[in-house]
Amino acid sequence: MKTLLLWCVLLVLCWPVAIVALILWPLVWLLSIPFRLVGLSFDAIFALLRAILFLPARVLGYRDSSARRPL
């Protein structure tokens, strides 16, 4: 919603730039897909490493105080 409002303001202030932004936005989105996939992969790798490193503590019964449910 915020993006739409900003684009509308840009359209009122400088319509050629708003039209160029409207045309280039799908291209920028397509170019960003590989970077998002790499970021997702790194996030998954770090989550796996964290799960492996904390597995012994979980097996021994350690519980994080922030993960406890309130009564």
N, C-alpha and C positions, 0 to 999 in steps of 0.2 A: 504494500500500500504506500509506504514511504517512497519507494522508487517511482511509482506512478505519479505521485504528487511532485516529486523533484523534476520528473520529465515534463510534466505540465508547466511548471514554472519555467523550465528551460525553453519549452515551446513558445511561451509568451514572450520571453526576453530575447531569444535568438533562435528563430525557427529553423534556419539551415543546419545549425549544429545539432538541434534536436532530431532532425530527419536523418542526419548522418549517424548519430548515436543509435537511432532506431534500426538502421540498416546494418551497422557493425556489431550490435549486441549479440545476435546469433553466432556470428563468426568468433567473437571473443569467447562465448560459451563453449563452442566446439573445441577451440584451442585449449581451454582450461580442463577438459575432461581427462587427459592423461595425467595432469598434475593432481587432480582429485583422486584418481585411481592409485597413484603412488602414495598419496597421503593416507588413503584408506588401508593400503597394504602395510605401511609402517605402523599404523595404529593397531592393526590386527597382530603384527609381529610382536609389538611391545606388550599387548594384552596377553599373548601366549607366553612370553617370557615371564611376565609378572605372575601368571597362574602357575607356571612351573616353579618359580622361585619361592612362592608362598605356599606351595602344596605341603611341605613338611609341617609348617605351622598349623595349617588347617587340619591335617591328620591328627596332630597332637591336641587339638581342641581349642586353639587360640581364636578368640573372636574380637574383631575390631570394635572399640567402644562406640564409634560413630555408626556402626552398622546395626547396633542393638535396637530393637523395637521398643517404643515406650509402653508402659503398662496400661 
